Amino acid sequence: MSIPTKDKVMESQYHGQKNYRSKIHEKVFFEAIKHLNFKGTTVLDVGAGNGWCGKEFKRRNAKKVILTDIMPLNKEILKMDMTQLKFKDETFDFVNCHGSLHHVKHPTRALKELSRVLKPQGILILTGEAILEGSWIKTHFNRYFQYIYLRFNNPEEWKAGGRNYLANEYVSWCASANLKKIKEGIYKKNE
């Protein structure tokens, strides 16, 4: 395997790309939501990137979808940090955090904030490449992204956030935020 150039790596990443949507992102996201009913619900999509997940919630008849990101790519996305959301407690039926939590310096703080804005029995959709179970993620994906961050970006970003965690870490953090794992990528807020 040849080592990619910085340009090729950045081309393959979603940062700054308005049309980014990879096959692995699609597979993980659609597998998690396939049995969920969004009709008439309110959905918050944090770390929305270019908003492709939000479009899917609208397609599935969500009544209201709000998109946020720390670096919005278009005017439909509100600039907001997922550790300091500007919404009232218990506002949303669903909160989607797809492929974003590993960019946050304090994941537990973010999860507590996501739980705060969820209605009782609300659902957190927590999906992304870093949450997959199995040894593949540990041996390949983490190495690949560590290589990217250390070679092309600020190594401090790798230490402060922008890393991948094991699935059991996410489950533990969700439990501390009053969220119980229902199935892979789906967590329910306890009453």
N, C-alpha and C positions, 0 to 999 in steps of 0.2 A: 504494500500500500504506500503510495507516495504521500508526502506531507503536503497539505494544501497551503496555498499562499494566503496571506492575510486577506487579499481581495476576494478570493474564492470562499474563504470562511465567512467573511462578512456578508457576501452575497447570499450564502446559504442560511443566514440567521434572519430572524424576523425583525430585528431592530431597524426601524426606519423604513421598512418596506410596507407599503399600503396594501399589497395583495398577498402577503405571506400566509400560507396555510399548508403545512406539510402533511404527508400521509400518516405519519405516526401520531401527530396531533389529532387529526380527524378520527383515526381508529379509536384512540383512547377516549376522546370526548363522546363520540356517538355510542360507543359501547356502554358508557356510564349512564347516558340519558335515555336510552332506548325504551325504557319502561315508565318513564316519568310523564305525567300529564301537566302541561303548562297552560292549558286553556283557562283564561280569565285570571291568571296569576300576575303578581308583580315580581320582577326579576332584576337583581343587581348583578352586573358583570364587572368585576374588578380586574385590573390588569388586562383590559379589553383588547389591547394591541390595535389591530385594524378593525375590530368589531365583528368579525365573522361569527363568533358564538352568539352574539346578540341578535344577528340576523336569523340564526336558526331558532332562537326562542320566539321571535316574532312570527316566523313561518309556522311554528307550532302553537300559535294563537295565544301567546302571553298577552295580557291586557296592557301591561306597561313594562318596558325594558329600559333600564338606565345603565349606561356604559361609563366606566371611569378608568383612568390610567394616570400614572405619574407623569408620563410623557405622551399626551394625546396625539394621535396621528391625523385626526380630522375634527371638525367643529361639532360633530354629534357626540363626541367623547368628552366628558367632564374631567378636568385636571384635579386629581385627588389621590392622596396617599392612602393605601388600604389600612394603614395603622391609625389613621385619623379621619374616619369617614364623617361627612357632614350631613348625616341623616339621623332621624329620631330612632329611639329604641324600637325594636319589633316592627319594622316597616315592611320587610320583604318576605314573600313566600319562599323564594329561592335566591341563593347567592351563588354565583359561579366564579370560581377562581381557577382558571385553566392555564397551566404552565407559567404561573406568575409568582407563586409563593417563594420559590427558591431564589428570587431576586431581592427579597426583603431581608433587611439586616436582622430583624427580630420576628421570626415567624410566629412565635407564640403570641406576641402582642397583636399581630395582624389577625390571627385566628380568633382571639377574644373579641376583637372589633367586628369581625364578620359575624360572629355569634350574637353580638349585641344587637345588630340590625336585623337579624332573622326573627320572624314571628315564632311563638312557641310551636314546636313540632315542624318548624321550617326546615328546609333541606339545603345543605351546603354541598355543591358539586365541586369537588377538589380533585381535579385531574391534571395531568401533564406528565411529560416524560420522566420526571424525577420521582413519580409516585408508583411507577410500575413495580410489581413484585418480581423477585427472581434474581439470579446471579448475573444475568446479562447487564442489567443496569449498573451493578456494582463494578463489574470488570471492564465494561466498554464505555458506557455513556459518561460516567464520572471522569474517566481518564481523558476522553475526548474533550469534554468541556473544561476540565482543569487545564489541559494543554492550551486551549483557546484563550482562556483568561490569563494564564501565566505568560504566554508568548506574545499575545497581541494587546492585552489590556493591562490595566493596573493590577498587580498581584494583590494589592490591598483590597480590591473589590472582591476577589475570590475569598479572602479571609472574612470580609464583612457581610457578605451576601453573594448572590450569584453563584450558588453551588447547589448540588443535588444531594438530597437526603434519602435515607432508606425509608421504605413504607412504614415500618414500625415506629419511626420517629414521628411521622405525620399522625398516626393513630394516637400516640401518646399525647402529642400537642393538642389534638382535637379534643381528647378526653378532658384535658385541663381547661378547655374553653367550653365545656358543657355540651360537647358534640359527640354522638355515638356513631361508630361505623356501622352502616347497614349493609353495604356491599362495596366492592372496589370503587373508590372515587365518590361514594355517596355517604354523607354524614347527616344525621338528624339531630336537631336541637332538642335537648331534654326540656321538659316543662319545669 
